[in-house]
Amino acid sequence: MKEKIQLLLIFLISVPVLAQEEDLKAKEKGLRSSTNLTWEGNKKLSENNFIEAEIDYRKAIAESPDNAAAPYNLGNAYYNNETFSEAFGRFKEAGETATSKKEKHKAYHNMGNVFMKRKDYAKAVEAYKEALRNDPKDEETRYNLALAKEMLKKDEENKDKNDENKDQEDQEDKKDKDENKEGDNKDDKDQDK
């Protein structure tokens, strides 16, 4: 009886371990397949075959959520085609998937570039800051951050100036309306006589 219990315990312990090993093997196989598809996408992109490259990158992403290179490379392809919304989504995905600081840095740096293209300087500043948190020594990101801050400052100054001009125009419009109202009343008085 004691031997049966020991065998049962060994079996109960070994089943989850075997299942974990199978899951790990399936993940590794998926990652290998995803990496190969990413390479195929890179090759097709270098041959200026964007459509086929996009297909391979999308397959790579579906094959393994652990492959940060596939969404990053697809993001670069979209960026180069000036499809900035799609590029941003893929860079964001790459940043969330990335396990190394280097991968995270590249993804956030490129998100900042997308925001700069969209003239959303506040978000660009935040993206570049996040990139620098992952690689504080990158001079290009540091330069882009400074540029984004300068553009944000100019943008805010222009908005303030436009607000002042609008306020002034509104005051002038109100003054004109008041003067017209007074003139209308005077005309009304003249007609009563």
Secondary structure in CASP SS format (residue, H / E / C, confidence):
PFRMAT SS
TARGET T0000
AUTHOR 0000-0000-0000
METHOD secondary structure of the structure
MODEL  1
M C 1.00
K H 1.00
E H 1.00
K H 1.00
I H 1.00
Q H 1.00
L H 1.00
L H 1.00
L H 1.00
I H 1.00
F H 1.00
L H 1.00
I H 1.00
S H 1.00
V H 1.00
P H 1.00
V H 1.00
L H 1.00
A H 1.00
Q H 1.00
E H 1.00
E H 1.00
D H 1.00
L H 1.00
K H 1.00
A H 1.00
K H 1.00
E H 1.00
K H 1.00
G H 1.00
L H 1.00
R H 1.00
S H 1.00
S H 1.00
T H 1.00
N H 1.00
L H 1.00
T H 1.00
W H 1.00
E H 1.00
G H 1.00
N H 1.00
K H 1.00
K H 1.00
L H 1.00
S H 1.00
E C 1.00
N C 1.00
N C 1.00
F H 1.00
I H 1.00
E H 1.00
A H 1.00
E H 1.00
I H 1.00
D H 1.00
Y H 1.00
R H 1.00
K H 1.00
A H 1.00
I H 1.00
A H 1.00
E H 1.00
S C 1.00
P C 1.00
D C 1.00
N C 1.00
A C 1.00
A H 1.00
A H 1.00
P H 1.00
Y H 1.00
N H 1.00
L H 1.00
G H 1.00
N H 1.00
A H 1.00
Y H 1.00
Y H 1.00
N H 1.00
N C 1.00
E C 1.00
T C 1.00
F H 1.00
S H 1.00
E H 1.00
A H 1.00
F H 1.00
G H 1.00
R H 1.00
F H 1.00
K H 1.00
E H 1.00
A H 1.00
G H 1.00
E H 1.00
T H 1.00
A C 1.00
T C 1.00
S C 1.00
K H 1.00
K H 1.00
E H 1.00
K H 1.00
H H 1.00
K H 1.00
A H 1.00
Y H 1.00
H H 1.00
N H 1.00
M H 1.00
G H 1.00
N H 1.00
V H 1.00
F H 1.00
M H 1.00
K H 1.00
R C 1.00
K C 1.00
D C 1.00
Y H 1.00
A H 1.00
K H 1.00
A H 1.00
V H 1.00
E H 1.00
A H 1.00
Y H 1.00
K H 1.00
E H 1.00
A H 1.00
L H 1.00
R H 1.00
N H 1.00
D C 1.00
P C 1.00
K C 1.00
D C 1.00
E H 1.00
E H 1.00
T H 1.00
R H 1.00
Y H 1.00
N H 1.00
L H 1.00
A H 1.00
L H 1.00
A H 1.00
K H 1.00
E H 1.00
M H 1.00
L H 1.00
K H 1.00
K H 1.00
D H 1.00
E H 1.00
E H 1.00
N H 1.00
K H 1.00
D H 1.00
K H 1.00
N H 1.00
D H 1.00
E H 1.00
N H 1.00
K H 1.00
D H 1.00
Q H 1.00
E H 1.00
D H 1.00
Q H 1.00
E H 1.00
D H 1.00
K H 1.00
K H 1.00
D H 1.00
K H 1.00
D H 1.00
E H 1.00
N H 1.00
K H 1.00
E H 1.00
G H 1.00
D H 1.00
N H 1.00
K H 1.00
D H 1.00
D H 1.00
K H 1.00
D H 1.00
Q H 1.00
D H 1.00
K C 1.00
END
